[in-house]
C-alpha cells in the first residue's frame, strides 16, 4: 500500500513538472505570438499608409487604385503574420500556405467574372479612356460618367436614367469619348429645290455661323452642296464648337437656318 502511495505521488510530481514545463514553453509562445501580432498589425498599417501616400504623389494616379493597392499590401502582411503566429505553436506552415493557395484558386474560379471586372477596372483607372464628367458611347452604354469603381462604372444617361455597367463590358468594346478632345464637329443639312438660289443658301448658312460666338473661328465653318437628290439639293453647314456647347448650338442654328431659309424663299416647298 505504501508502494502504491509513493508511485502515485511520483506520478503526480511528474505530471506537475511536465505541466509546468509546458506552461513555461507555451507562455513564451503565447507572449511571442501576441507581440508578433501587435508588431505585424502596426507594420501593416504603416506600410499601407506609406504606399497610399507614395502612390498619391504620382500625378494622374487614381485615388481608388491608391487605396486598392495599399489595402492589398496591408492584408498580405496580416496573412503573413498570421502564418508566422501559427508557426509559433508548431503548426506546419507549409500545409497552411498550400491550403491558402488552394482556397485562393477555388475562389478565383468561382469569382472569375468578378475578377475580370476588377482587372478591367484597374485598366480603366490606369489608362483613363474616360473620366468622371465625360460623355461616352460604349456599345449599348451611353451617358455621362459619374463614378469609376473597381467592379462597375456608374453613368447617367441623357434622359437621366441611372446606368451601372460592369467594367469588363466597358473594357472589351471600343470607347467613343464625345468630350475628351474638348471640341466637336457638327453638320446641319437643309434640302432646297433645284430652282432655289444655291449661293444664297450657302451665304445664309455662313452668316449664321459667323454670327454665333459659339462657333469656332480658328477652324472656319464651311457651307457646301452635300448631295443631289431627285427633286432637292442638300446644302450642309459644317462647323466646330466646344463639346459643352455642341447640343445647344446645334438646336439654335438649326432653328435659325430654317427660319432664315423660309424668310429668303430658298426653303424646299
Buried (B, 14 or more C-beta within 10 A) or exposed (E): EEEEEEEEEEEEEEEEEEEEEEEEEBEEBBEBBEEBBEEBBEBBEEBBEEBBEEBBEEEEBBEBBBBBBBEEBBEEBBBEBBBBBBBBEEEEBEEBEEEEEEEEEEEEEEEEEBBBBBBBBBBBBEEBBBBEEBBBBBEEBBBBBBEBBBEBBBBBEEEEEEBEBBBBBBBEEEBBBBBBEEBBEBEBEBBBEEEBEBEBBBEBBBEBBEEBEBBBEEEEBBBEEBEEEEEBBBBBBBBBBBBBBBBEBBEBBBEBBEEBBEEBEBBBE
